[in-house]
Amino acid sequence: MRRNAILQILLPLLFSGCQHGASTQDMSTGSTQQPKTAESSTGDSTAKLYVMGMACPLCANNIDKQLLRVPGVEKVSVDLGSGLVTAKLAPANPPSREELAAAIAQSGFTLDRIEMPAAKGGGQ
């Protein structure tokens, strides 16, 4: 009996990734916190996502997989120490801020803010 109880606790962690420190576990109701936004001045096709709650390589892998499922995301890099996730976006058809935020929410973590590349052709 005790062995089954331990398995019930450990198996979800193995299949869903580490959730140490994640502040929102129940994603069925959607995000309760609107992400803060800031515009990037780099002019390239890279979005910077600041994510809270990542604690291990499984966390990074979970975020990586969710973001790569978003059409227009070409490459993802995760820095566990700073919580910075960079996503290389397709220049011709980049995903929206909302699509990126939804991928982070789907992975079970809290998005602090997103810095999106400046739109080309827009006046500043």
N, C-alpha and C positions, 0 to 999 in steps of 0.2 A: 504494500500500500504506500509506504513512504517513498519508494522508488518511483511510483507513478506520479506522485505529487511533485517530485523534483523534475521529472521529465516534462510535466505540464508547465513548469516555470521556465525551463531552459530551452525547450523546442521553439517557442515563438521568437526568442532572441536569435537563435541560429538562422531562422528563415527570414526574419524581417530586418536583421541588422541590429546593431547596438543602439539603444535608445537612452544611454546614460546622459542625464542632464537635459534631455529634450523637455521643453516646458509644455508642449501640447502633444498629448498621446492620442486623443480621440479626434480623428480627422473626418469622421462621418458627418459632422455638422458643419464642416468647413472652417476656415480660419476665422478666429474671433478678433484678430489683430490686423489692422491694415498696415502693410509695409510702408516704411518711410521711403521717400524717393529723393534722389539727387542726380543731377545730370553730370555726365562725364565730359571732360573737355579734351579727351585724348583724340577724338576724331577717328579712331579705328573701329573695327567691328567686334570689340570685346565688351561684354557686359560683366560688371562686378557685382556679385551678390554676397551680402554679409549675413551669414547664417549663425544662429545661436544653438548650442546644445550638442555640437559634434564632439565626440570623445574618443573615437577609435577608428581604425581603418575600415571597419564595416560600415560605420556612419558615412564616411567619405564614399565608399563604394555604392551605397544606397542612393545618395544624392547624385553621384555620377550617372548611374543607370537611369534615374528618373529624368534628368536633364537631357540626356542623349536621346530619349524618346520624343522630345519636343521637336517638331519639324523646324529646321533652320538652325539648330544647334549642331555645330560641327565637332567641337572638342571641348572637354571640361577638365579643369584642374582644381583640386581642392587642397587648401592649406589648413590642416587641423588646428594648428597653433593659433592662427589669427581668426579662423572662421571665414576666411575669404575664399569664395568660389568664383573662378573666372570661367566664362563661357565664350568661346569663339563662335560668332554668329555668321551665318551665310549673308554676304553683303546684298545679294539680290533679293532674298526673302527672309529677313530676320524675324524671329518670334517677337511677340509683344511682351511687354512688361508683365501683363496678367498671366500669360502662358508660363513664363519663367517662375512667377510667384506660385502658381498652381502646382508646378513640378516640385518645388521645395515643400509645399504643404503636403503633397502626396507622399513625400519621403518621410514625413513625420517630424519635421524640424520647424523652427521658428525663423522666419525671415525678418531681419532687422531693416535692411534697406537694399535698394538696387541702384546701381549707377549704369545707365544705358548709354551707348555711343550716341553722339549727336547725329541727328538726321542730316543726310547729305542734301545740299540744295536749299537748306533752310537758312534764313538770314539770322545773324546774331548781332 
